[in-house]
Amino acid sequence: MSQQPVLQMQQVIKSYHGARSQQVLRGLDLAVAPGEYVAVIGESGVGKSTLLNLLAGLDQPDSGEVRVKGQLLSALNDNEATLLRRRHIGFVFQAFHVLPQLSVWQNVRLPLALNGLPDDGIDAMLVAVGLAEKAQRKPRELSGGEMQRVSIARALIHQPDLLLADEPTGNLDPETARTILDLLKSRLRATGAAGILVTHSMLAAATADRVLKLTPDGLIAVAP
Ligand SMILES: Nc1ncnc2c1ncn2[C@@H]1O[C@H](COP(=O)(O)OP(=O)(O)OP(=O)(O)O)[C@@H](O)[C@H]1O
């Protein structure tokens, strides 16, 4: 990889110590180049959410390194980790997580406001995701597919380097899911962000450039 990876994991180990201890990730390595779109599939309980939480700096590995834009996450304090996440990462979730009291336009503006950036590009982004005419609507007036369009627009408006998508089409019917996956890919391409799509669905994963299967033995490349 000639450019510095936007995301790099090296020998990441993560265990949980509940009623019984369980090592979920056992020495994971992953590098994602700027602009690359990678899907991670894997069976329920194998550790996909655990992996995403580590990538987002929301949890810490027992050992090993996670770097975002070259910055070692474990070297950052909580405030620095929040700032890195806010500025450089966008999130899309299965449950949308749009704020119900804000309009579509205000939801999309949030990352700009949080980063102290000007309100530029919101209208163009809403056109790009097909929501220009619904800018003043509240989320309760939207369909599931429309809500996911809002969250894609919100995840990319501040031009993050990395987008993390956790089962983004899990709540959508197959036809809407297909449209949303196509939109996600085209918006990633348009903004130049790298993407990590975590999904159960091989059909969804096949829209990415590279598909990795998370297994108890690590990440294994599979043909898209
Ligand atoms: N906070 C926690 N404490 C203890 N065990 C946990 C915790 N979070 C996850 N686990 C366990 O770690 C394993 C991996 O969970 P994780 O949620 O990462 O899997 P997943 O691949 O995302 O699953 P799914 O596809 O069903 O969402 C599971 O066995 C789960 O029970």
The ligand as an SDF file (V2000), in Angstrom:
LIG
                    3D

 31 33  0  0  0  0  0  0  0  0999 V2000
  -19.8580   -5.9530   26.5850 N   0  0  0  0  0  0  0  0  0  0  0  0
  -19.7400   -7.2750   26.4500 C   0  0  0  0  0  0  0  0  0  0  0  0
  -19.4920   -8.0780   27.5200 N   0  0  0  0  0  0  0  0  0  0  0  0
  -19.3430   -9.4120   27.4090 C   0  0  0  0  0  0  0  0  0  0  0  0
  -19.4270  -10.0560   26.2200 N   0  0  0  0  0  0  0  0  0  0  0  0
  -19.6700   -9.3270   25.1220 C   0  0  0  0  0  0  0  0  0  0  0  0
  -19.8430   -7.9130   25.1710 C   0  0  0  0  0  0  0  0  0  0  0  0
  -20.0820   -7.4530   23.9090 N   0  0  0  0  0  0  0  0  0  0  0  0
  -20.0590   -8.5480   23.1140 C   0  0  0  0  0  0  0  0  0  0  0  0
  -19.8220   -9.6650   23.8290 N   0  0  0  0  0  0  0  0  0  0  0  0
  -19.6920  -11.0410   23.2950 C   0  0  0  0  0  0  0  0  0  0  0  0
  -18.6550  -11.0130   22.3140 O   0  0  0  0  0  0  0  0  0  0  0  0
  -19.0090  -11.7930   21.1750 C   0  0  0  0  0  0  0  0  0  0  0  0
  -18.9760  -10.9040   19.9340 C   0  0  0  0  0  0  0  0  0  0  0  0
  -20.0420   -9.9680   20.0050 O   0  0  0  0  0  0  0  0  0  0  0  0
  -20.3150   -8.9050   18.8250 P   0  0  0  0  0  0  0  0  0  0  0  0
  -21.4950   -8.1220   19.2190 O   0  0  0  0  0  0  0  0  0  0  0  0
  -19.0650   -8.1930   18.5220 O   0  0  0  0  0  0  0  0  0  0  0  0
  -20.6680   -9.9050   17.6270 O   0  0  0  0  0  0  0  0  0  0  0  0
  -21.3100   -9.5980   16.1970 P   0  0  0  0  0  0  0  0  0  0  0  0
  -20.4970  -10.3650   15.1990 O   0  0  0  0  0  0  0  0  0  0  0  0
  -21.3990   -8.1200   16.0030 O   0  0  0  0  0  0  0  0  0  0  0  0
  -22.7530  -10.2180   16.3570 O   0  0  0  0  0  0  0  0  0  0  0  0
  -24.1380   -9.8630   15.6080 P   0  0  0  0  0  0  0  0  0  0  0  0
  -23.8990  -10.1000   14.1410 O   0  0  0  0  0  0  0  0  0  0  0  0
  -25.1030  -10.8400   16.1930 O   0  0  0  0  0  0  0  0  0  0  0  0
  -24.4640   -8.4350   15.9410 O   0  0  0  0  0  0  0  0  0  0  0  0
  -20.3640  -12.3980   21.4820 C   0  0  0  0  0  0  0  0  0  0  0  0
  -20.1770  -13.7060   21.9590 O   0  0  0  0  0  0  0  0  0  0  0  0
  -20.9370  -11.4940   22.5450 C   0  0  0  0  0  0  0  0  0  0  0  0
  -21.7960  -12.2290   23.3940 O   0  0  0  0  0  0  0  0  0  0  0  0
  1  2  1  0
  2  3  1  0
  2  7  2  0
  3  4  2  0
  4  5  1  0
  5  6  2  0
  6  7  1  0
  6 10  1  0
  7  8  1  0
  8  9  2  0
  9 10  1  0
 10 11  1  0
 11 12  1  0
 11 30  1  0
 12 13  1  0
 13 14  1  0
 13 28  1  0
 14 15  1  0
 15 16  1  0
 16 17  2  0
 16 18  1  0
 16 19  1  0
 19 20  1  0
 20 21  2  0
 20 22  1  0
 20 23  1  0
 23 24  1  0
 24 25  2  0
 24 26  1  0
 24 27  1  0
 28 29  1  0
 28 30  1  0
 30 31  1  0
M  END
$$$$
